[in-house]
Amino acid sequence: MSTAEPAPSLLLTLTDAVVLSMKDGEDWFRGWLSVGQDGRIAALGPGAAPPEALAADEVVDVDGAFVAPGFVSAHSHIFTSGMRGMTPGEPLYGWVGVQAQFMSGTDAEDVYWMTLHGCLDFLANGITSAYNFTSSRIHTRYDAATDSRIVLDALGPEYVHRQVDAGRVAGLRMVNSIRLDSELQDLDTAYRVFGETVQYVRDTVPADLDLGASVFGAQQWSDSPDTAVHEAHMMDVHGVTNQAHFLETSEELEQQREKFDWYERSGALRPGFLFGHFVHPDEHMATATAAAGAGMVWQPTSNGRLASGFADIPRYRDLGMPIGVGLDDQSCTDVSDPFSNMRFGMYSQRALHRDAGIVMPREMIRMHTLGSAEALRVADRVGSLEVGKLADLVVVDPTRPDTGPVWDPYAHYAMACGLRNLTRVYVGGRLAALDGVSTHPDAERASLELHARVPVAAARAGLAADLAW
């Protein structure tokens, strides 16, 4: 149990909390937690808070509510916040084709406000850290029949920079994932633009918000094995990670599977490399990925929404593969709800394997917090409530509305609670949302801008008739 002395000057203390720290080897306890002025956890422990903890700038008695780490979405496309309910009956390729067409009608300011709205939505729902695939400045549509990308439009680097800006302004901790686009422009230009964007992240995002830059792995969408080679080179040159969408859908499955060898031969498959989705690998692919120290990120809700299939999470777990969990797109989860994501994940695995104990609540919570942080290689900063870590946490009150007696705190948190019980979200010990409403000064404007800009962009892209209001 962590009982370090509180810092001399404290920002916040929460008392009478049921703490689910998610620290390995530590069970839940009823007690208190203090945050220092630096936004990091200064102390926590069972029982009554000591007098020095009660001298914090703010003391909040949570009256027996759960206090847990903020959720980590290890796979997200946050610019999609204006596209909920789009193509409700399409699988991946049809859905992403319409999405790509819509995005071709957006400019840098459009994508800034779309991303800001999405970031604030994440925070209001208890997601305090995210791996974010930025929308490329080269707008394309993927043609599965020819296994190629068709260029729709190309914009300047500010298109990606403004998405980085939105995450910073929102106060969401973020890995900014950048597409290399080496198959669409000369290689020197692709390398230079990628490097400049990585440097923009490092120059403009405060250290505590910057969870790193990453390669937006795109081999699934490329017809050349050189794509994986170029991505591995950028990983080496810039010291960044890589997450690649791969084997997400059963569409054109053999075509997708042929590309695994391209990643394997490229040298990209290593610790710090993740496959996003990884729903349909064969035995060799799963074993080779785990042996290389690479991992995967699971999107239960979007895999269901797009009829992608079921990732074999117990198999990956048994192989020792790092496993993260993501909320994916607002346009394919529709509600960025980590509680629903956990339930859908647990229950789908139980149904698939006909085993009610195959994924238990504590494991599921861990995967969406500390496990995701481990997969992203940022677990030294986020993912659990431990002294010295960033004080990103949620307060979930099982009595508002009442969910009944608590038999097992982890089961109750993951199975019986939801967004309706989420009362407070803190990032670095500072309130980011209260009762589901963002406290950000730009929250109202972000909504107004989103509603004003999406119809205009849809009209530019030839999709105005598809938008009801």
Stockholm file with secondary structure:
# STOCKHOLM 1.0

chainA/1-469         MSTAEPAPSLLLTLTDAVVLSMKDGEDWFRGWLSVGQDGRIAALGPGAAPPEALAADEVVDVDGAFVAPGFVSAHSHIFTSGMRGMTPGEPLYGWVGVQAQFMSGTDAEDVYWMTLHGCLDFLANGITSAYNFTSSRIHTRYDAATDSRIVLDALGPEYVHRQVDAGRVAGLRMVNSIRLDSELQDLDTAYRVFGETVQYVRDTVPADLDLGASVFGAQQWSDSPDTAVHEAHMMDVHGVTNQAHFLETSEELEQQREKFDWYERSGALRPGFLFGHFVHPDEHMATATAAAGAGMVWQPTSNGRLASGFADIPRYRDLGMPIGVGLDDQSCTDVSDPFSNMRFGMYSQRALHRDAGIVMPREMIRMHTLGSAEALRVADRVGSLEVGKLADLVVVDPTRPDTGPVWDPYAHYAMACGLRNLTRVYVGGRLAALDGVSTHPDAERASLELHARVPVAAARAGLAADLAW
#=GR chainA/1-469 SS CCCCCCCSSEEEEEEEEEECCCCTTCCCEEEEEEEETTSBEEEEEESSCCTTGGGSSEEEECTTCEEEECEEEEEEEGGGGGCTTSSTTCCHHHHHHHHHHHHTTCCHHHHHHHHHHHHHHHHHTTEEEEEEECCCSEEEEEETTTTEEEEEEECCTHHHHHHHHHHHHHTCEEEEEECCCTTTSCHHHHHHHHHHHHHHHHHHSCTTTEEEEEEEECGGGCSCTHHHHHHHHHHHHHTCEEEEEESCCSTTHHHHHTTHHHHHHHTCCSTTEEEEECCSCCHHHHHHHHHTTCEEEECHHHHHHTTCCCCCHHHHHHTTCCEEECCEEHHHHSSCCHHHHHHHHHHHHHHHHTCTTSSCHHHHHHIIIIIHHHHTTCTTTSSSCCTTSBCCEEEECTBTTBCCCCSCHHHIIIIICCGGGEEEEEETTEEEEETTEECCTTHHHHHHHHHHHHHHHHHHTTCGGGCCC
#=GC SS_cons         CCCCCCCSSEEEEEEEEEECCCCTTCCCEEEEEEEETTSBEEEEEESSCCTTGGGSSEEEECTTCEEEECEEEEEEEGGGGGCTTSSTTCCHHHHHHHHHHHHTTCCHHHHHHHHHHHHHHHHHTTEEEEEEECCCSEEEEEETTTTEEEEEEECCTHHHHHHHHHHHHHTCEEEEEECCCTTTSCHHHHHHHHHHHHHHHHHHSCTTTEEEEEEEECGGGCSCTHHHHHHHHHHHHHTCEEEEEESCCSTTHHHHHTTHHHHHHHTCCSTTEEEEECCSCCHHHHHHHHHTTCEEEECHHHHHHTTCCCCCHHHHHHTTCCEEECCEEHHHHSSCCHHHHHHHHHHHHHHHHTCTTSSCHHHHHHIIIIIHHHHTTCTTTSSSCCTTSBCCEEEECTBTTBCCCCSCHHHIIIIICCGGGEEEEEETTEEEEETTEECCTTHHHHHHHHHHHHHHHHHHTTCGGGCCC
//
